[in-house]
Amino acid sequence: MIIDVHSHEFPDSIASRAMNGMCQRTDGKLWAAGDATLMNHLEQMDRFGIDKSVVCPIATRPGMFDGILREAVRIRDGECGEKARERIIPFASVHPLDPHAMEQLDLIAAAGLKGVKFHCFFQEFSLADKEVWPLFAKIADLGLVAQCHCGADVGWDFIGLCGPREIATLLKNVRGLKFIAAHLGGCDGYPPHATDQVLECGAYIDTSILHRRWHYDEAMRLLRSWPTDRILFGTDFPWESYTEAINWVKSVRDPKDWNALFGDNACRLLSI
């Protein structure tokens, strides 16, 4: 089984506009392997043998929660088709500055969703800010998974909100949190071995990293050497193609590790 723990899509009505806006924001540093619609995503999953995908929306401002939750529930209830219901795992997202964020977490859990996506650059907060720790503590209490963009971002020219130090600070202060540190734990933009402190704090990392960085020495070291049970296959689709992302992981890790990396670890974490 192959489970992509990190993918994105948008409602059909805004997908083209959203994708164009993100490409423009990064001055051409991003290019897409899909059009970010649900149907295209499912087609790509079929083509490359992806069994399930976690879809990670981002509440880029307070007030977006209701629309994001509605879309997740539509997928959950089969309103977007039986294939989507069976194969898409929708996460929700809350904005840390939303005054109703705590209640929103209760609604996410009540809906039977499995996790919450954060992006510190879009949402303008640091994982090391103690003001957000109660939010993450509640995520832990509810048994939800927190997934966060980590490290540098091609759309911003600074770091320091969600790098290894900030991840470690959060996890040392919020015990029991199931945390996915996306993009190989935020290694990009940081010194070699900085991400190892994330391992010490119990985080998972996913393999989503832009392909032009795949052979970056630290990315190769992390993918090659981290414990098998702490790595999750992720692509950031549609920003990476499935076939290339799969082949990269297979080219680095021993075949005996493939079942764990591609699916078993995600099944355990997400209770699939």
C-alpha positions as CSV (number, residue, x, y, z in Angstrom):
1,M,0.0,0.0,0.0
2,I,1.2,3.5,-0.8
3,I,-0.2,6.4,1.3
4,D,0.8,10.0,0.5
5,V,0.5,11.9,3.8
6,H,1.0,15.3,2.2
7,S,-1.0,16.5,-0.8
8,H,-3.1,19.5,-1.7
9,E,-6.1,20.2,-3.8
10,F,-8.6,23.1,-4.2
11,P,-12.3,23.2,-5.1
12,D,-12.8,23.2,-8.8
13,S,-14.1,26.8,-8.8
14,I,-10.8,28.2,-7.5
15,A,-8.1,25.6,-8.4
16,S,-6.8,27.4,-11.4
17,R,-6.7,30.8,-9.8
18,A,-5.0,29.4,-6.6
19,M,-2.4,27.5,-8.5
20,N,-1.5,30.5,-10.8
21,G,-1.3,32.7,-7.7
22,M,1.1,30.4,-5.9
23,C,3.3,30.0,-9.0
24,Q,3.5,33.8,-9.4
25,R,4.3,34.2,-5.7
26,T,7.4,32.1,-6.1
27,D,8.6,33.7,-9.3
28,G,8.5,30.4,-11.2
29,K,10.2,28.3,-8.5
30,L,7.1,26.1,-8.3
31,W,5.6,24.2,-11.2
32,A,2.8,21.7,-11.0
33,A,2.4,18.0,-11.9
34,G,-1.4,18.4,-11.7
35,D,-4.1,21.0,-11.8
36,A,-5.0,20.7,-8.0
37,T,-8.6,19.5,-8.6
38,L,-10.0,16.5,-6.8
39,M,-10.7,14.5,-10.0
40,N,-7.2,15.2,-11.4
41,H,-5.7,14.1,-8.1
42,L,-7.6,10.8,-8.2
43,E,-6.6,10.2,-11.8
44,Q,-2.9,10.7,-10.9
45,M,-3.3,8.4,-7.9
46,D,-4.7,5.7,-10.2
47,R,-2.0,6.2,-12.7
48,F,0.9,5.8,-10.3
49,G,-0.6,3.3,-7.8
50,I,-1.3,5.6,-4.8
51,D,-3.9,3.9,-2.6
52,K,-4.7,6.9,-0.3
53,S,-3.8,10.5,0.0
54,V,-4.0,12.9,2.9
55,V,-5.2,16.3,1.6
56,C,-3.9,19.2,3.6
57,P,-5.8,22.5,3.4
58,I,-4.5,25.7,5.0
59,A,-6.6,28.3,6.8
60,T,-4.6,31.3,5.6
61,R,-6.7,33.7,7.6
62,P,-9.2,33.5,10.5
63,G,-12.7,32.7,9.3
64,M,-11.8,30.1,6.8
65,F,-12.5,27.1,9.0
66,D,-16.1,26.5,8.1
67,G,-15.5,26.2,4.4
68,I,-12.6,23.9,4.9
69,L,-14.5,21.6,7.3
70,R,-17.5,21.5,4.9
71,E,-15.3,20.3,2.0
72,A,-13.7,17.7,4.2
73,V,-17.1,16.4,5.4
74,R,-18.4,16.3,1.8
75,I,-15.5,14.0,0.9
76,R,-16.1,11.9,4.1
77,D,-19.8,11.5,3.3
78,G,-19.2,10.5,-0.4
79,E,-20.7,13.7,-1.9
80,C,-17.6,14.0,-4.0
81,G,-17.9,10.4,-5.2
82,E,-17.3,6.9,-3.8
83,K,-13.7,6.9,-5.0
84,A,-12.9,10.1,-3.1
85,R,-14.6,8.8,0.0
86,E,-12.5,5.6,0.0
87,R,-9.2,7.1,-1.0
88,I,-8.9,10.7,0.2
89,I,-8.1,11.4,3.8
90,P,-9.1,15.0,4.4
91,F,-7.4,17.0,7.1
92,A,-8.8,20.2,8.4
93,S,-7.1,23.4,9.3
94,V,-7.5,26.1,12.0
95,H,-5.8,29.5,12.1
96,P,-4.1,30.0,15.5
97,L,-5.4,33.6,15.6
98,D,-9.0,32.6,15.1
99,P,-10.8,33.3,18.4
100,H,-12.8,30.1,17.9
101,A,-9.8,27.8,17.2
102,M,-10.2,25.7,20.3
103,E,-13.9,25.0,19.6
104,Q,-13.0,24.2,16.0
105,L,-10.7,21.4,17.1
106,D,-13.7,19.8,18.9
107,L,-15.7,20.0,15.6
108,I,-12.8,18.4,13.7
109,A,-12.7,15.5,16.2
110,A,-16.5,15.1,16.2
111,A,-16.4,14.9,12.4
112,G,-14.1,11.9,12.6
113,L,-11.3,13.7,10.8
114,K,-7.8,12.6,11.5
115,G,-5.6,15.7,11.6
116,V,-5.0,19.4,11.3
117,K,-2.7,21.2,8.9
118,F,-0.6,24.3,9.8
119,H,1.7,26.5,7.8
120,C,3.5,29.0,9.9
121,F,4.4,31.4,7.0
122,F,0.9,31.8,5.8
123,Q,-0.6,31.8,9.3
124,E,2.1,34.1,10.7
125,F,3.1,32.3,13.9
126,S,6.0,30.4,15.4
127,L,5.9,26.9,16.7
128,A,8.1,28.1,19.6
129,D,5.6,30.7,20.7
130,K,4.1,29.5,23.9
131,E,0.8,31.2,23.0
132,V,0.0,28.4,20.5
133,W,1.0,25.6,22.8
134,P,-2.5,25.2,24.3
135,L,-3.9,24.7,20.8
136,F,-1.4,21.9,20.1
137,A,-2.0,20.5,23.6
138,K,-5.7,20.2,22.7
139,I,-4.8,18.5,19.4
140,A,-2.9,15.9,21.4
141,D,-5.7,15.5,23.9
142,L,-8.2,14.8,21.1
143,G,-5.9,12.2,19.5
144,L,-5.5,14.2,16.3
145,V,-2.4,14.4,14.2
146,A,-0.8,17.8,13.6
147,Q,1.0,18.3,10.3
148,C,3.0,21.4,9.7
149,H,5.1,22.9,6.9
150,C,8.6,22.9,8.3
151,G,11.9,24.6,7.3
152,A,12.2,27.2,4.6
153,D,9.6,28.1,2.0
154,V,10.2,29.2,-1.6
155,G,7.6,31.9,-1.2
156,W,9.5,33.7,1.7
157,D,13.0,34.8,2.1
158,F,13.4,34.2,5.8
159,I,13.4,31.2,8.2
160,G,12.9,30.7,11.9
161,L,9.2,30.0,12.4
162,C,9.1,26.3,11.9
163,G,12.6,25.0,11.7
164,P,14.1,22.2,13.8
165,R,14.6,24.3,16.9
166,E,11.1,25.6,16.8
167,I,9.7,22.1,16.3
168,A,11.8,20.7,19.2
169,T,10.6,23.6,21.5
170,L,7.0,22.8,20.7
171,L,7.3,19.1,21.3
172,K,9.3,19.5,24.5
173,N,6.4,21.6,25.9
174,V,3.5,19.7,24.4
175,R,3.9,16.0,25.4
176,G,2.1,13.3,23.5
177,L,1.5,15.3,20.3
178,K,1.5,13.3,17.1
179,F,3.4,15.6,14.9
180,I,4.4,15.3,11.2
181,A,7.3,17.7,10.4
182,A,6.8,18.1,6.6
183,H,9.6,18.5,4.1
184,L,12.1,16.1,5.9
185,G,11.6,17.9,9.2
186,G,12.5,21.3,7.9
187,C,16.1,20.5,7.0
188,D,16.2,23.0,4.1
189,G,17.8,26.2,5.1
190,Y,19.4,24.9,8.3
191,P,22.8,23.5,9.2
192,P,23.6,19.8,8.7
193,H,22.2,17.6,11.5
194,A,19.9,20.4,12.9
195,T,16.9,18.2,12.1
196,D,18.2,15.4,14.4
197,Q,16.7,17.2,17.4
198,V,13.3,16.6,15.9
199,L,13.9,12.9,16.0
200,E,14.8,13.1,19.7
201,C,11.4,14.7,20.4
202,G,9.3,12.0,18.8
203,A,8.3,13.7,15.5
204,Y,7.7,12.0,12.2
205,I,9.1,13.5,9.0
206,D,7.7,13.2,5.6
207,T,9.6,12.9,2.3
208,S,8.0,15.9,0.6
209,I,10.8,18.1,-0.7
210,L,11.0,19.9,-4.0
211,H,12.8,17.7,-6.6
212,R,15.6,20.2,-7.2
213,R,16.6,19.6,-3.6
214,W,16.4,15.8,-3.6
215,H,20.2,15.4,-3.9
216,Y,21.0,18.1,-1.4
217,D,23.4,16.4,1.0
218,E,21.3,16.8,4.2
219,A,18.1,15.6,2.5
220,M,19.9,12.5,1.3
221,R,21.4,11.9,4.7
222,L,18.0,12.1,6.4
223,L,16.2,9.9,4.0
224,R,19.0,7.3,4.1
225,S,19.7,7.3,7.8
226,W,16.6,8.1,9.8
227,P,14.8,5.2,11.6
228,T,12.4,3.5,9.2
229,D,9.5,3.8,11.5
230,R,9.7,7.6,11.7
231,I,9.5,8.4,8.0
232,L,6.3,8.9,6.0
233,F,6.0,9.1,2.3
234,G,4.7,12.5,1.2
235,T,4.9,14.4,-2.0
236,D,3.3,17.9,-1.7
237,F,1.3,16.9,-4.8
238,P,0.6,18.7,-7.2
239,W,4.0,20.3,-6.7
240,E,5.8,17.0,-7.2
241,S,4.9,14.1,-9.5
242,Y,4.1,10.8,-8.0
243,T,6.4,8.7,-10.1
244,E,9.5,10.9,-9.4
245,A,8.8,11.1,-5.7
246,I,8.4,7.3,-5.5
247,N,11.5,6.6,-7.5
248,W,13.6,9.0,-5.3
249,V,12.6,7.2,-2.1
250,K,13.2,3.8,-3.7
251,S,16.6,4.9,-5.0
252,V,17.8,5.9,-1.5
253,R,16.2,3.4,0.9
254,D,16.7,-0.4,1.0
255,P,13.7,-2.4,-0.4
256,K,13.2,-4.0,3.0
257,D,12.1,-0.5,4.3
258,W,9.7,0.3,1.5
259,N,6.5,-1.2,3.0
260,A,7.0,0.8,6.2
261,L,7.9,4.1,4.5
262,F,5.2,4.0,1.8
263,G,2.3,2.8,3.9
264,D,2.7,0.9,7.1
265,N,3.9,3.9,9.2
266,A,1.0,6.0,8.0
267,C,-1.5,3.3,8.6
268,R,-0.3,3.1,12.2
269,L,-0.2,6.8,12.8
270,L,-3.6,7.5,11.2
271,S,-5.3,4.3,12.5
272,I,-6.2,3.1,9.0
